[in-house]
Amino acid sequence: MHLRHILIIFTLASCWSTVSGVDLAEARKRLGTPDPATIPWPDGVPPSQALVDLGRTLFFDRRLSAKQNQSCASCHNPELGLSDGLALGIGTNGNRVGRNAPHLYNLAWSTVLYWDGRMTNMDEQATKPIQSKSQMAMDLGELEARLRGVAAYRTAFHSIFGDPAAPADGSAITRERLGQAIAAFERTLVSRDSAFDRHLAGAKDALMPEAVRGLDLFLGKANCIACHSGPNFTDDSFHNIGVKSADAGRAAIVPGALAQNAFRTPGLRNIALTAPYMHDGSIPTLEAVVRFYARGGDAPTPDTLVRKIDLSEGDIRDLIAFLSALSDPLRIPIPAVP
């Protein structure tokens, strides 16, 4: 092989590893693709398929709400990016819920839950919206009795949790196991095959040029990486980003000036599917979100990460292209609810 050919090949390889200023090694290190092998399963053991299937059925069952008119999927709809497309959700009694319904993608790795981080355990959190007066408003004791009246649930809970020598009389159905089953299903909602992930894996045509430029901005001038880091694009921390709101946010859980009006950083996977945005659903589109950050927010904030960013119209389009390249909508089989 001639030296000239060797130089051409080397040059092409160099251009591939650094496109529009983006070093793929840096992107893999600071972002990356989630690895299901690293999910911190309870007790270090993945759930059985039977438990996941039970959790999926419960997730779609309207019996879990007081008026039997809502399921978990009502606010976390697979067709709407595991959210509901509303600024503020609607409870079983027709009332507005106080905050935007967050998506559920890749929560298996989350160390804090809810916008204010009030919980850390998914098994325990799974039953909280069921009990919440503003959401599903269901007494858990009544729910246990309701589910024990369904033969399919008596059989399923007994086969997973019950004593094989005992009858399937419904005694295996408890609120703790209900939460365990739903959380087991939710931990399987892993998004990891977006155009961005294929780009990191070496697919040269996975990202359009504008998305590659957007990645460069995300890591560089726009500094989105400061909060939206790691394979799930979140630092699992809390920030006051300058949204005009009377909601105390994290400060209601952990008092302090920096916690005032601070909310959990949402993961960005499938972000193009989960509008509207922010804890109150006050920003309708991704373009509006990018412009919000470019002007440094709409309210004073002590968070030094929030500042004006000099973005051109082309920069804004490129960032939106990159964020859209994080889409990997999951195909979730809808179960036949008994």
FISEKE-701297 format. One record per residue (C-alpha): residue number from 1; residue in one letter; z, y, x. Coordinates in steps of 0.05 Angstrom, whole numbers. Example, Ala and Ser with C-alpha at 12.3 -4.5 7.8 and 13.67 -1.06 7.14 Angstrom:
% residues 2
[1 'a' [156 -90 246]]
[2 's' [143 -21 273]]
***
This chain:
% residues 338
[1 'm' [0 0 0]]
[2 'h' [-19 69 27]]
[3 'l' [35 119 42]]
[4 'r' [3 166 -9]]
[5 'h' [13 114 -64]]
[6 'i' [85 103 -43]]
[7 'l' [99 177 -47]]
[8 'i' [68 182 -116]]
[9 'i' [111 124 -142]]
[10 'f' [173 155 -111]]
[11 't' [157 222 -143]]
[12 'l' [147 192 -212]]
[13 'a' [212 154 -206]]
[14 's' [248 218 -186]]
[15 'c' [218 256 -245]]
[16 'w' [241 200 -292]]
[17 's' [313 201 -267]]
[18 't' [316 277 -274]]
[19 'v' [276 304 -333]]
[20 's' [280 379 -348]]
[21 'g' [342 382 -303]]
[22 'v' [377 324 -337]]
[23 'd' [404 272 -289]]
[24 'l' [407 206 -327]]
[25 'a' [463 182 -283]]
[26 'e' [504 243 -304]]
[27 'a' [487 232 -377]]
[28 'r' [508 159 -373]]
[29 'k' [573 179 -339]]
[30 'r' [593 236 -385]]
[31 'l' [565 208 -450]]
[32 'g' [539 137 -451]]
[33 't' [530 83 -503]]
[34 'p' [590 51 -538]]
[35 'd' [606 -20 -516]]
[36 'p' [634 -63 -573]]
[37 'a' [669 -106 -521]]
[38 't' [716 -47 -508]]
[39 'i' [740 -39 -580]]
[40 'p' [816 -40 -580]]
[41 'w' [825 -92 -634]]
[42 'p' [895 -101 -662]]
[43 'd' [931 -152 -618]]
[44 'g' [869 -154 -575]]
[45 'v' [834 -203 -622]]
[46 'p' [770 -188 -662]]
[47 'p' [776 -202 -736]]
[48 's' [745 -263 -769]]
[49 'q' [680 -253 -807]]
[50 'a' [718 -273 -870]]
[51 'l' [766 -215 -861]]
[52 'v' [709 -166 -847]]
[53 'd' [672 -191 -909]]
[54 'l' [735 -183 -952]]
[55 'g' [745 -113 -925]]
[56 'r' [672 -95 -941]]
[57 't' [680 -119 -1013]]
[58 'l' [745 -80 -1022]]
[59 'f' [711 -18 -992]]
[60 'f' [660 -19 -1049]]
[61 'd' [709 -38 -1105]]
[62 'r' [725 16 -1155]]
[63 'r' [788 -21 -1176]]
[64 'l' [821 14 -1117]]
[65 's' [824 80 -1155]]
[66 'a' [870 95 -1213]]
[67 'k' [814 106 -1263]]
[68 'q' [770 52 -1231]]
[69 'n' [715 103 -1222]]
[70 'q' [716 110 -1146]]
[71 's' [714 65 -1086]]
[72 'c' [721 81 -1012]]
[73 'a' [645 84 -1011]]
[74 's' [646 141 -1062]]
[75 'c' [667 189 -1007]]
[76 'h' [639 148 -949]]
[77 'n' [571 129 -975]]
[78 'p' [525 91 -928]]
[79 'e' [466 128 -958]]
[80 'l' [498 195 -939]]
[81 'g' [518 182 -868]]
[82 'l' [584 149 -889]]
[83 's' [604 216 -920]]
[84 'd' [589 244 -989]]
[85 'g' [543 303 -979]]
[86 'l' [594 351 -1009]]
[87 'a' [631 408 -978]]
[88 'l' [695 382 -1008]]
[89 'g' [703 313 -1038]]
[90 'i' [720 297 -1110]]
[91 'g' [780 256 -1130]]
[92 't' [787 203 -1184]]
[93 'n' [812 257 -1232]]
[94 'g' [753 302 -1221]]
[95 'n' [790 350 -1176]]
[96 'r' [766 377 -1109]]
[97 'v' [797 346 -1047]]
[98 'g' [823 396 -996]]
[99 'r' [777 378 -938]]
[100 'n' [707 352 -922]]
[101 'a' [700 276 -921]]
[102 'p' [690 257 -848]]
[103 'h' [641 202 -829]]
[104 'l' [668 134 -806]]
[105 'y' [620 117 -749]]
[106 'n' [654 88 -687]]
[107 'l' [725 101 -711]]
[108 'a' [744 35 -677]]
[109 'w' [755 76 -613]]
[110 's' [791 135 -645]]
[111 't' [862 150 -623]]
[112 'v' [874 201 -679]]
[113 'l' [852 200 -751]]
[114 'y' [842 253 -804]]
[115 'w' [820 324 -789]]
[116 'd' [892 341 -770]]
[117 'g' [906 276 -732]]
[118 'r' [966 258 -775]]
[119 'm' [955 183 -765]]
[120 't' [935 137 -707]]
[121 'n' [934 68 -739]]
[122 'm' [871 49 -778]]
[123 'd' [905 -9 -815]]
[124 'e' [958 39 -842]]
[125 'q' [909 96 -854]]
[126 'a' [863 53 -897]]
[127 't' [910 54 -956]]
[128 'k' [929 128 -953]]
[129 'p' [868 155 -991]]
[130 'i' [881 101 -1043]]
[131 'q' [952 128 -1054]]
[132 's' [934 202 -1048]]
[133 'k' [944 240 -1113]]
[134 's' [884 284 -1097]]
[135 'q' [839 225 -1080]]
[136 'm' [843 156 -1112]]
[137 'a' [913 166 -1140]]
[138 'm' [929 91 -1143]]
[139 'd' [999 63 -1138]]
[140 'l' [997 7 -1087]]
[141 'g' [1044 -37 -1128]]
[142 'e' [998 -31 -1188]]
[143 'l' [938 -44 -1143]]
[144 'e' [968 -108 -1116]]
[145 'a' [978 -132 -1188]]
[146 'r' [908 -111 -1207]]
[147 'l' [876 -149 -1149]]
[148 'r' [919 -211 -1162]]
[149 'g' [885 -214 -1230]]
[150 'v' [818 -226 -1196]]
[151 'a' [806 -300 -1180]]
[152 'a' [758 -285 -1123]]
[153 'y' [810 -241 -1088]]
[154 'r' [865 -292 -1098]]
[155 't' [821 -343 -1063]]
[156 'a' [797 -297 -1007]]
[157 'f' [866 -270 -989]]
[158 'h' [896 -340 -992]]
[159 's' [842 -371 -947]]
[160 'i' [853 -317 -894]]
[161 'f' [928 -303 -899]]
[162 'g' [961 -356 -942]]
[163 'd' [996 -422 -930]]
[164 'p' [943 -477 -937]]
[165 'a' [995 -521 -969]]
[166 'a' [1011 -469 -1022]]
[167 'p' [971 -452 -1084]]
[168 'a' [925 -391 -1085]]
[169 'd' [970 -354 -1134]]
[170 'g' [956 -283 -1109]]
[171 's' [1020 -278 -1068]]
[172 'a' [978 -269 -1005]]
[173 'i' [953 -203 -1033]]
[174 't' [995 -147 -1004]]
[175 'r' [983 -74 -989]]
[176 'e' [989 -87 -914]]
[177 'r' [935 -140 -916]]
[178 'l' [892 -96 -960]]
[179 'g' [894 -42 -906]]
[180 'q' [882 -93 -851]]
[181 'a' [820 -120 -887]]
[182 'i' [789 -51 -900]]
[183 'a' [803 -28 -829]]
[184 'a' [772 -92 -801]]
[185 'f' [708 -75 -837]]
[186 'e' [710 -2 -816]]
[187 'r' [717 -22 -743]]
[188 't' [650 -57 -748]]
[189 'l' [614 8 -766]]
[190 'v' [588 18 -696]]
[191 's' [527 62 -682]]
[192 'r' [497 50 -613]]
[193 'd' [421 45 -619]]
[194 's' [397 116 -627]]
[195 'a' [337 146 -591]]
[196 'f' [387 176 -542]]
[197 'd' [416 107 -526]]
[198 'r' [346 79 -514]]
[199 'h' [333 138 -469]]
[200 'l' [394 122 -428]]
[201 'a' [373 49 -425]]
[202 'g' [308 70 -392]]
[203 'a' [258 76 -449]]
[204 'k' [214 132 -424]]
[205 'd' [185 151 -491]]
[206 'a' [251 147 -531]]
[207 'l' [264 222 -531]]
[208 'm' [214 276 -547]]
[209 'p' [210 331 -494]]
[210 'e' [248 380 -538]]
[211 'a' [305 330 -546]]
[212 'v' [308 321 -470]]
[213 'r' [313 396 -462]]
[214 'g' [368 396 -516]]
[215 'l' [407 344 -476]]
[216 'd' [401 390 -416]]
[217 'l' [431 447 -457]]
[218 'f' [485 402 -486]]
[219 'l' [509 383 -416]]
[220 'g' [496 452 -386]]
[221 'k' [489 522 -414]]
[222 'a' [513 506 -485]]
[223 'n' [572 466 -457]]
[224 'c' [577 422 -519]]
[225 'i' [602 367 -472]]
[226 'a' [668 405 -463]]
[227 'c' [691 376 -530]]
[228 'h' [637 326 -551]]
[229 's' [643 279 -492]]
[230 'g' [642 204 -481]]
[231 'p' [600 150 -516]]
[232 'n' [623 174 -584]]
[233 'f' [614 248 -570]]
[234 't' [687 268 -582]]
[235 'd' [747 283 -539]]
[236 'd' [793 261 -597]]
[237 's' [829 326 -588]]
[238 'f' [839 388 -631]]
[239 'h' [806 457 -626]]
[240 'n' [806 522 -663]]
[241 'i' [731 537 -661]]
[242 'g' [733 601 -701]]
[243 'v' [721 577 -772]]
[244 'k' [748 627 -823]]
[245 's' [801 586 -859]]
[246 'a' [872 590 -885]]
[247 'd' [881 515 -869]]
[248 'a' [934 508 -815]]
[249 'g' [901 444 -789]]
[250 'r' [937 410 -732]]
[251 'a' [993 461 -735]]
[252 'a' [1019 429 -799]]
[253 'i' [1031 366 -758]]
[254 'v' [1049 394 -690]]
[255 'p' [1070 467 -694]]
[256 'g' [1044 515 -641]]
[257 'a' [997 573 -631]]
[258 'l' [941 531 -601]]
[259 'a' [947 481 -659]]
[260 'q' [939 535 -712]]
[261 'n' [872 526 -748]]
[262 'a' [855 471 -698]]
[263 'f' [820 408 -723]]
[264 'r' [799 342 -693]]
[265 't' [733 342 -655]]
[266 'p' [686 299 -698]]
[267 'g' [640 249 -664]]
[268 'l' [567 269 -665]]
[269 'r' [533 202 -676]]
[270 'n' [490 206 -738]]
[271 'i' [509 279 -744]]
[272 'a' [441 297 -774]]
[273 'l' [459 253 -834]]
[274 't' [528 281 -850]]
[275 'a' [518 352 -874]]
[276 'p' [553 397 -892]]
[277 'y' [596 409 -831]]
[278 'm' [666 431 -809]]
[279 'h' [733 411 -839]]
[280 'd' [718 452 -901]]
[281 'g' [644 436 -907]]
[282 's' [629 510 -900]]
[283 'i' [567 504 -856]]
[284 'p' [508 472 -891]]
[285 't' [459 453 -836]]
[286 'l' [456 434 -763]]
[287 'e' [417 497 -748]]
[288 'a' [472 539 -779]]
[289 'v' [523 500 -737]]
[290 'v' [486 515 -672]]
[291 'r' [480 589 -691]]
[292 'f' [555 590 -708]]
[293 'y' [572 566 -638]]
[294 'a' [521 613 -606]]
[295 'r' [555 674 -635]]
[296 'g' [623 648 -613]]
[297 'g' [649 629 -682]]
[298 'd' [667 673 -741]]
[299 'a' [742 684 -730]]
[300 'p' [786 699 -670]]
[301 't' [810 638 -632]]
[302 'p' [855 626 -572]]
[303 'd' [811 568 -550]]
[304 't' [777 591 -486]]
[305 'l' [721 540 -496]]
[306 'v' [695 579 -554]]
[307 'r' [652 637 -530]]
[308 'k' [585 669 -544]]
[309 'i' [526 631 -516]]
[310 'd' [459 663 -500]]
[311 'l' [412 615 -535]]
[312 's' [339 630 -549]]
[313 'e' [304 607 -612]]
[314 'g' [273 552 -570]]
[315 'd' [342 531 -544]]
[316 'i' [367 525 -615]]
[317 'r' [308 482 -636]]
[318 'd' [318 438 -574]]
[319 'l' [392 428 -588]]
[320 'i' [377 408 -659]]
[321 'a' [325 359 -634]]
[322 'f' [375 327 -588]]
[323 'l' [429 322 -641]]
[324 's' [379 291 -688]]
[325 'a' [363 239 -634]]
[326 'l' [435 213 -641]]
[327 's' [415 182 -708]]
[328 'd' [423 107 -718]]
[329 'p' [437 96 -792]]
[330 'l' [470 29 -802]]
[331 'r' [445 -20 -853]]
[332 'i' [507 -41 -890]]
[333 'p' [498 -98 -939]]
[334 'i' [525 -78 -1007]]
[335 'p' [570 -135 -1030]]
[336 'a' [574 -164 -1100]]
[337 'v' [641 -139 -1123]]
[338 'p' [677 -193 -1165]]
***
